[in-house]
Amino acid sequence: MHGNVWERVRDCYEVNAYAGRGPHPTLDPMQESVGYGSRVLRGGSFRAVPWYLRSAIRLRFLPERRADDIGLRCVRGSVRQLDN
């Protein structure tokens, strides 16, 4: 999981979002106005030093930015079995 590519997440970036301080400590991190357009990258990439290869690391990036070490994780919800 860690060290392949930086994982793009939906959260908007805020410097003190997880410290319980800052201008908007209780707002939803997915609210657009919180991050002023910047989003969060997590998990490190194959180019990162070992210290960055952990999910607690979060970096700021603009959604328009493209690089070969930035990706996303595709998720599919489980299909509910119907009883016939």
Buried (B, 14 or more C-beta within 10 A) or exposed (E): EBBBBBBBBEBBBBEEBEEEEEEBEEBEBEEEEBBEEBBBBBBBBEEBEEEBBEEEBBBBBEEEEEEEEBBEEEEEEEEEEEEE
